[in-house]
């Protein structure tokens, strides 16, 4: 399963919350050199960034394991996305509603590759709430693409999003 979304949308937090193992993280300190490249204005508190991927695991049965791959959020690392989705059954696109435009590229990417995905609105404290129809219209989503809300810090919330995207992917087969 792929966990994707814009810079600072909660991908690393999501993988860490739901993984049964200590996630593999490829975090590096955000530097002043990246400020002009990564658009840090909306996330001034963020001091690290994923530079390759996050990796986690969930054992579903003795012989069935779900691997989680978190994509890097910055445009300069998008070249890795095709490798990270190889063999994936679906994707969760985490959305920070305050920076909806940061999600457009992920939506386009998964639509172009015909990988089932859902939108998971990460409910950041203080972020405005919008009706599902408004989010669907803003992201130009088809009616069949699920939209859920999630708290990326919460294991049960993250697990529910994974279940929803798995069900959606299976229904598409």
WOBEL-V302380 format. One record per helix or strand. SS is the DSSP state (@ for helix, = for strand). FROM is the first residue (numbers start at 0). LEN is the number of residues. If there is no record, write none. Layout:
[[SS FROM LEN] [SS FROM LEN]]
This chain:
[[= 1 4] [@ 10 8] [= 23 6] [@ 31 7] [@ 39 4] [= 47 14] [= 63 8] [@ 74 11] [= 90 5] [@ 96 16] [= 116 6] [@ 131 7] [= 146 4] [@ 154 18]]
